[in-house]
Amino acid sequence: MNIQDEIDRYWDAYYEDSGWKLDPRSRFRGIRDTISERSVVGASEHYERWKSILEFGIEWLSYVHLALSKNDDAGPRNEKSRAAWALTGAATNFACSVRDTCIAGHETPSKALLRTLTETLYLCIAILYDEKLGLDYTQAQDNKKVKDFWHTSASPKNLHLRIIEIEKQFGLEQEAIDVFTKYRMSDYEVMSQASHLSFELACQTCLPEPIERAGVVAVGIWGCASNQALTSLSKAARTIWYFSKLSYPRIMTLAAERKRGLLDFDCEDENHRAIDAGYKLYSHIILENWNE
């Protein structure tokens, strides 16, 4: 007997002992499964553009992590690159989770995952430009040290300040820096409401607007494909793009460059080739579809 059969047996016995008419649990499971299937179908029809773009971003992040994993000089064994190795791998996993929760119709939870994805990639950018920060991150290995690290060195305010300084080093004009700063702060406020759930967002989670029927609401507690999920998919894809723009010079070193990245480009290495090609193509695709 599997656990589902055991739960059903206890359920049926309780109703019988109580003298109640049996309410079969199979009805609930049927409704839940139907809604899940409907969400997946709706997502495949309406989310295709940004789902595919995000999946390409996930693919690029995977190549970066795999290249670091294979390289003894710049992988988990090297204390200077250990943090970047861990964060790119974790970010890949969280990006997959954002995609999967959106497809399943769980849009509000996807925003909470998106917040962690965003903080992970911002921290990785900061660490690529600050070796000591990376060492502090890897050495924070008990609850108190981890809490202290995220409340001080990697607090939202400090991370944003670090990113602004990196943008200046990168050569961005002040106008572009202001645009990116405003974009990041706006995103963070929205994502924070999903992590520390606001009443309004809790209500929207219960009664979302289904993607196939604008202007009406549907029961959302088991998932519902909605237009809001497109926001999570597109923001996740754009965040990976932003990470790629600032991180690439510190990840990959081309022959003519003086500043060394974690990896020296090797045209014989399939992951290196994919990182270089993906970096250029992903930027082109993101910018081409930015307003879609």
C-alpha positions in Angstrom: 0.0 0.0 0.0 1.4 3.4 -1.0 1.0 6.5 1.2 -1.8 7.9 -0.9 -3.8 4.7 -0.4 -3.1 4.9 3.3 -4.3 8.4 3.6 -7.5 7.4 1.7 -8.0 4.5 4.1 -7.8 6.7 7.2 -10.0 9.3 5.5 -12.7 6.7 4.7 -12.5 5.2 8.1 -12.9 8.6 9.9 -16.1 9.4 7.9 -17.5 5.9 8.5 -16.8 6.1 12.3 -18.4 9.6 12.3 -21.5 8.3 10.6 -21.1 10.9 7.7 -21.7 10.5 4.1 -18.3 9.9 2.4 -16.8 12.8 0.5 -14.3 11.2 -1.8 -10.9 12.8 -1.9 -10.5 11.8 -5.6 -12.9 14.7 -6.5 -10.4 17.2 -5.1 -7.5 15.5 -6.8 -9.3 15.5 -10.1 -10.1 19.2 -9.9 -6.5 20.0 -8.9 -5.0 17.9 -11.7 -7.3 19.5 -14.3 -6.4 23.0 -13.2 -2.7 22.1 -13.3 -3.0 20.7 -16.8 -5.0 23.7 -18.0 -2.3 26.0 -16.6 0.5 24.2 -18.5 -1.5 24.4 -21.7 -2.2 28.1 -21.2 1.5 28.7 -20.5 2.7 26.9 -23.6 0.4 29.0 -25.7 0.8 32.4 -24.2 4.3 32.4 -22.5 6.3 31.0 -25.4 8.4 34.1 -26.2 9.7 34.9 -22.7 9.8 31.3 -21.6 12.1 30.5 -24.5 14.2 33.6 -23.9 14.6 32.7 -20.2 15.5 29.1 -21.1 18.3 30.4 -23.3 19.5 32.5 -20.4 19.4 29.4 -18.2 21.4 27.6 -20.8 24.0 30.3 -20.8 24.3 30.3 -17.0 24.7 26.5 -17.1 27.6 26.8 -19.5 29.3 29.3 -17.1 28.8 27.0 -14.1 30.0 23.9 -16.0 33.1 25.7 -17.3 34.0 26.7 -13.7 33.2 23.2 -12.5 35.7 21.6 -15.0 38.5 24.1 -14.4 40.8 23.2 -11.5 42.3 26.7 -11.6 38.9 28.5 -11.4 36.4 26.1 -9.9 35.2 25.1 -6.4 38.8 24.1 -5.3 40.0 27.6 -5.9 39.1 30.0 -3.0 39.1 33.0 -5.4 36.4 31.5 -7.7 34.5 29.2 -5.3 31.8 31.8 -4.6 31.2 32.5 -8.3 31.0 28.8 -9.0 28.4 28.2 -6.2 26.3 31.3 -7.1 26.1 30.6 -10.8 25.0 27.1 -10.1 22.4 28.2 -7.6 21.2 30.9 -9.9 20.7 28.4 -12.6 18.5 26.3 -10.3 16.5 29.2 -9.1 15.9 30.4 -12.7 14.6 26.9 -13.6 12.3 27.2 -10.6 10.9 30.6 -11.7 10.2 29.0 -15.1 8.5 25.9 -13.7 6.4 27.8 -11.1 5.2 30.2 -13.9 4.3 27.3 -16.2 2.4 25.6 -13.3 0.4 28.8 -12.7 2.0 29.8 -9.4 2.8 33.4 -10.3 3.2 34.9 -6.8 5.5 32.2 -5.6 7.6 32.8 -8.7 8.2 36.4 -7.6 9.6 35.2 -4.3 11.9 32.8 -6.2 12.7 35.7 -8.6 13.9 37.8 -5.6 16.4 35.1 -4.6 17.5 34.7 -8.2 18.1 38.4 -8.5 19.9 38.8 -5.2 22.1 35.8 -6.1 23.1 37.2 -9.4 23.7 40.7 -8.0 25.9 39.2 -5.3 27.8 37.3 -7.8 28.5 40.4 -9.8 29.7 42.2 -6.7 32.0 39.2 -5.8 33.5 39.1 -9.3 34.7 42.7 -8.7 35.6 42.3 -5.1 37.7 39.2 -4.2 37.5 39.9 -0.4 33.7 39.9 -0.6 33.8 36.4 -2.2 36.0 35.1 0.6 33.7 36.6 3.2 30.8 34.9 1.6 32.4 31.5 1.5 33.6 31.8 5.1 30.1 32.6 6.4 29.1 29.0 7.2 27.0 29.1 10.4 23.6 30.7 10.8 24.9 33.8 12.6 27.6 34.5 10.1 25.3 34.0 7.2 22.7 36.4 8.7 25.4 39.0 9.5 26.8 38.8 5.9 23.3 39.3 4.3 22.4 42.1 6.7 25.6 44.0 6.2 27.8 43.3 3.2 25.0 42.0 1.0 22.0 44.0 2.2 19.8 45.3 -0.6 21.1 48.8 0.0 24.8 47.8 0.0 24.4 45.5 -3.0 22.8 48.4 -5.0 25.6 50.7 -4.0 28.2 48.2 -5.1 26.4 47.6 -8.4 26.4 51.3 -9.1 30.1 51.5 -8.5 30.7 48.6 -10.9 28.5 50.2 -13.5 30.8 53.3 -13.3 33.8 51.1 -13.6 32.2 49.4 -16.6 32.0 52.8 -18.3 28.2 53.3 -18.3 26.9 56.9 -18.6 25.2 58.4 -15.6 21.9 58.5 -17.4 22.1 54.7 -18.0 23.1 54.1 -14.4 20.1 56.1 -13.2 17.8 54.0 -15.4 19.2 50.7 -14.2 19.1 51.8 -10.6 15.4 52.9 -10.9 14.6 49.6 -12.6 16.3 47.5 -9.9 14.7 49.3 -7.0 11.2 49.1 -8.6 11.7 45.3 -9.2 12.9 44.8 -5.6 9.8 46.5 -4.1 7.5 44.2 -6.2 9.4 41.1 -5.3 9.5 42.0 -1.6 5.7 42.0 -1.5 5.8 38.3 -2.6 8.4 37.4 0.0 6.6 39.4 2.8 3.1 38.9 1.4 1.0 42.1 1.1 -2.7 41.8 1.5 -3.3 43.0 -2.0 -1.0 40.4 -3.5 -2.5 37.7 -1.3 -5.9 38.5 -2.8 -4.5 38.6 -6.3 -3.0 35.1 -5.7 -6.4 33.8 -4.6 -8.3 35.4 -7.5 -6.0 36.0 -10.5 -7.0 37.1 -13.9 -6.6 34.1 -16.2 -4.6 34.7 -19.3 -7.3 33.5 -21.7 -10.1 35.6 -20.1 -9.2 39.2 -19.6 -11.4 41.2 -17.2 -12.6 38.3 -15.0 -11.0 36.4 -12.1 -10.6 32.7 -11.4 -9.8 30.5 -8.4 -6.0 30.6 -8.2 -5.1 28.6 -5.0 -4.1 25.6 -7.1 -2.5 27.7 -9.9 -3.7 29.7 -12.8 -1.9 30.8 -15.9 -2.1 34.6 -15.8 -0.6 37.6 -17.5 1.4 38.4 -14.4 3.5 35.4 -14.9 4.9 37.0 -18.1 6.3 39.7 -15.8 8.2 37.1 -13.8 9.5 35.3 -16.8 10.6 38.4 -18.6 12.2 39.9 -15.4 14.2 36.7 -14.8 15.4 36.7 -18.4 16.4 40.4 -18.2 18.2 39.9 -14.9 20.3 37.1 -16.4 21.1 39.4 -19.3 22.1 42.2 -16.9 24.3 39.7 -15.0 25.9 38.6 -18.3 26.8 42.1 -19.3 28.6 43.0 -16.1 30.0 39.6 -15.3 31.4 38.5 -18.7 34.7 40.5 -18.5 35.4 39.0 -15.1 34.4 35.4 -16.2 36.1 35.1 -19.5 39.5 36.5 -20.6 40.1 36.9 -24.4 43.7 36.8 -25.6 44.0 40.6 -26.2 42.7 41.6 -22.7 45.0 42.7 -19.9 42.5 42.2 -17.1 42.2 38.5 -16.3 38.9 36.8 -15.8 38.3 33.5 -14.0 38.7 31.6 -17.3 41.1 32.0 -20.2 39.2 31.5 -23.4 39.9 28.2 -25.1 38.3 27.7 -28.5 38.8 24.0 -28.1 36.5 23.9 -25.0 32.8 23.5 -25.9 31.7 25.3 -22.8 34.0 28.3 -23.5 32.6 28.5 -27.1 29.0 28.3 -25.8 29.7 31.0 -23.2 31.1 33.4 -25.8 28.4 32.7 -28.4 25.6 32.8 -25.9 26.8 36.0 -24.3 26.6 37.8 -27.7 23.4 36.2 -29.0 21.5 36.5 -25.7 22.1 40.2 -25.5 20.9 40.6 -29.1 17.7 38.6 -28.4 16.9 40.4 -25.1 17.3 43.9 -26.6 15.3 42.9 -29.7 12.4 41.7 -27.5 12.7 44.2 -24.6 9.3 45.9 -25.2 7.4 42.8 -26.1 
